[in-house]
Amino acid sequence: MDARRSAGIALAGYGLLTLAALLGMGTPGGDYEPAKVSGFLAADHFPAAAVFGYVGVLASFGLLVFARGARRLVGDAADVVWALGIAATSAGVVGAVASAGIAVAAAESGSPVRDGVPLPVVQMLGEITGLVFACVPALFAGVIAIILARRSALPAWLRVFSVVAGVCGVLAPAFFTLFLFVLWTLVLGGWLAVNGHRLGVAEPVPVLV
């Protein structure tokens, strides 16, 4: 399959799987709700946290595939896109493992740890690891979106959307902008999956391995 079409499928997959991981892991964040934090630490939540932690890891690797294809569309900015893709993937993997790891650690350590760690501390850890999992990759991928808008042969409407979504990705730690960024991953991903093979390469790009 053409690398650009693969990039589209991977980007859309990243968006969908990231949402699934965020919902499935249930990592505390946002408004402090003691019942929600206690449920996250409950022993019976461990299987879901572990499974969706792996879903988050898989989602993050989608950004690497996306960057591999996207670098073919941006000419001499290819190395920058590739480096940003590696950074985004690394942050996503670390964040997914850390987010799920809070629940895993509570389950493996038993009630002395679950009962001994104050719930506000768990809330803070959940907020931080959630930022690393969802918002840091969005920041790096948001820069890729802006580069694509400036350097690729995407249609004008998609270039404009990419700029807006890229800014939303960079501002993702504010969280409310994250959802427009995720919508962009689905729109651009779907468009590339269907039309990516028609896009020409601005300049020859060396294949990095």
C-alpha positions, 0 to 999 in steps of 0.5 A: 500500500502507498505510504501516503494512504497508509499514513491516512489510515494510521492517523484516523486509527490514532484518533479513534483508538486514542478516544477509546483508550481515554474512555476505557482507562478512565484515568482521573482528570478534570474536575475532582470526583472522589468516587471516580478516583476510587473507582479507578483504583478499584481492583476490578478496574485493573483489567480494563486499565491494562487492556486500554493501556495497550490500546493507547500504546497501539494508538501512539504507534499510528503517529509513527506510520502517519509521520512516515507517509507525511514526510513524503508530502513536505519536501525538505521539511521531511526530517522535521516531520519525521522527528516530530512523529518520533517524539509524538509516538514516544510521548504517547507510549510513555503516557499510555503506560503511565496512565494505566500504570497507576491502576496497575500499581494499585492492583498489584500493591494491594489494599495498603497502597490503595487505601494509603495514597490520598485520592487527590494525589491520584487525581494529580497523577492522573491529570499529569499522565493524561496530559502526556498521553493525549496532549503532548502527542497532539502538540507535536502532531499539531506542528506536523499539521501546520507544516502540511498546510504550508508545504503539501499539495492538500486541497485549500480547505484541508490546508486551512483546517490543518492550520486550525487543527494544528493550533488546537493540537499545540494548545491541547494541554488546555484540553477543550481544543483536543477534540477539534484536533482529534476531528482533524485526525479523522478528516485528514486520515480519511482523505489521505486513505482515499486520495493520498496516492494521487498526491505528488511529492514536492521533492525527493525524500530519502527513506529513513530506516 
